[in-house]
Amino acid sequence: MSTAKSDKNSNRDNLEGDIKEAVETDNNIRETVRCITLKAFSEGKLDFSEISKIANRVVKSAGLGAITHGRDGQDKLTNAVAGLDDALCSAAEACKLAVEEASSHVNNFSKQDLDRAINDLSELEAMFLDTLKEVAKEANEAVSGTLNDLARHGRVSGTAVGQKVTGISTLLNQQFSERLSDTVTAGVDSAAKITSNLAYAAAGFLDAFAQKMDEKSASNSSRNKSK
């Protein structure tokens, strides 16, 4: 196993502990949770099922980290959930880049494939808010109350990922819907292959995002130490 692949598997295995620790001890919870979540998203392939599983683990772990902080725990949990929202925005952007690449290089990429990709993106906000509600059912009273409040606020006022997806969907339709063929992808297997390839490509773009964030964080840390 390569070192890079081993590191990725380690990131996935340590997800819960890293998120819990960030909420308990970090002063920049939102950004830290975003970075940890991005790294988990970038492993393997970025499909709806994996995003949903990881989001659930992130919220549960954030709740566990917030429990020990009393009233401050509410703010910590709110910041952690905002970090997840930010990470979902980055995931949506990575999916957009994957669609743009596929539409330019995949000969049988059709309007149907574009519609399928946009439909998957449109489910992200509902998944995010449903995850908050689901985790709230199993959490203690303080964590449950915060998560339910965040879910209600998100449904009324919208979320960052919801706004991001709306913009991306509009842009993709403007860019590609007229020039893509209306031909239906031949066979279920072919459609599934295109969907799978998009998911792996999106994970690759997201991995690049995560690496740039690491480089920026390391650069900022070096500058702070030199002062």
N, C-alpha and C positions, 0 to 999 in steps of 0.2 A: 504494500500500500504506500502511495506517495505521501510525503510530508504534508502537502497541501490538502490532500483528501483526508488524511488523519486529523488535521486541524479542523476541518469542516465537521467531521463526525463528532469531534470533541465539543465544538460549539453547540451542536444540537443536543448532545448528552447533558451539557452543563447549563442549558437554557434556564430551567427553573431556578437553580441556585444563583445564577448570575443576576436574574431579574429581581429576586427576593433581596439579594445583597445590595443591589443598586437602590432599591426603595428604602432599605433600612439605613444605609450609610452615605449615599451619594448626595452631593450638593447640586448636581445638575441632572436630576432624575429623568426629565423628558428626553434630553439628548442621549443619555446613556442607554435608556430603554430603546430608543430608536435604533441606535447602533447595534445593540445586541440582537434585536428583532430582525434587522436587515441581514445580519450574518446568518441567522437561522433560515430566513426566507431564501437565501441564495444557494442553499444546499440542495443538490439533486435537481428537482424541477419545480417551477413556480406555478402550480395549478391551484384551483380553487380549494380542493380538498386539503392540501398541505397548508395553505394560508389559514384556513379555518382552524385546523388542529393547533398550529403554532399560536394563533391569536388567543385561543382558549387557554393554552398553557401560560402565556404571558400574563393574561388578566388574573388567573388563579394565583400565580406566583407573586404578582404585585399586591394582591389582596393579603397574602400571607405576610409579606414584608411590611405592610401598613398596619397590621393588627397591633403591633407592640408600641405604636407611637401616639395612642390616644387621639386627641383632637387634631394633632399634626398629621395623623395618618390619613385623614381625608384629603388634605392638600397633596400629600405624597402620592396617594392613589390616583388623584385627578391628573397629576403631572405624568404619571406612568401611562395612564390611558391616552393622554395626549401624545406621548411618545409612540404608542402603538398606532394611533391615527396617522402620525407623520410617516411611520414606516409603511403603512398601507398606501399612502400617497406615492411613495417611492416605488412600491411594487406596481402600482398602476402605471407609472411612467415607464418602468422597465417593460411592461406588457405592450405599451404603445410602441416602443422602440423595436420590440420583437415583431410586431405586426408590420411596421414600416419596412423592416428588413425583409420579411417573408414576401410581402407584396411586390418587392422589387426583384427577388431572386427565385421564388418558387413558381414554376411555370403553371401549376394547376391551382394556385391560390385564387379563390373565387370570391364573389360577393357574399356567398353563403358562409365562407370561412371568416370573412370580416364581420359579418353579422353575429356569428357565434362568439367571436372574440369580444366584441362589444357587449354582448349579452352577459358574458362571464364577468366583465368589468362592472357592469351595472349592478351586480349582486353583492359587490364588496361592502357597500355601506350597510345594507340590511344584515349581512353576516356579522359585521362589526358590532352593531347595536344588539343583535340577537345574542351574541357572545356575552355581552355585558349582562343581559337579563338571565342567561343560563347560569353563569358563574354566581350571580347574586343569589340564586335559589339555594346554593349550597354553602354560602358564606355566612359569617357571623353577622349580627345585626348592624354593626357600624359599617362594615364593608358592603353589605347588601344594600344599605340605604344609599351609600355613595354611588354604587354602580347603577342602581335603579334611577337615581337622580340624573346621572350622566346619560343614561339611555333615553330618558324622557326629554332631556334638553336636546339631545342629538336628533330625535325624531321631529321636534318642533322647529329647531333652528338650523338643522343640518350639521354635517360634519366636514372636516377638511377633505377626507377621502371622497365624500359624496360630491363636493364641489369640483374636486380634481377630475373625477371620472366623467362628470358632465362635460367639462371642457375637452377632455381627451376624446370622448365619443363624438362630439361635434366636429373636432378637428379631423379625426380619422374618416368620418363620412365625407367631409369636404374634400379631403385629399384623394380618396380612393374609390368611393362608391360608384362614380360615373365611369371610371376607366377599367374597373375590374369586370371580368366576365361574369354573367349571370349563370353560367353553367354550374350545375350542381356537382360537387365533388363526387367522383365515381366510387361508390361503395362506402360502407361504414368503416372499413379498415383504413382506407385512405384518409377519410375525415379525421379519424382518431389519430393517425400518424401526424397529420398537420397540427392538430391540437397539442399533441405531445411535444413536437418539435418547437412549437411556440413557447411552451412551458419551460423547456430547457434553455432556449435562447433568452427568455426573460430572466431566468435565474443567473445567466451569464452576465447580462447587463447589470443586474442588481449586485452581483459580486464586485463588479467594477466600481459601482457607487460606494459600496462598503469600504473598499480599499482606499478610495480617494478620501473618504471620511477619516479613516485611520491615519492617513498621511497628514491630513490637515490637523487632526488632534495632536499628533506627534510634533508637528511644526509649532503649534501654539504652545505646547508644553515646553519645548526647547527655548522659545522666546521668553516665556515667563521665568524660567530658571536663570536665564542670562541677565535678567533685570536686577 
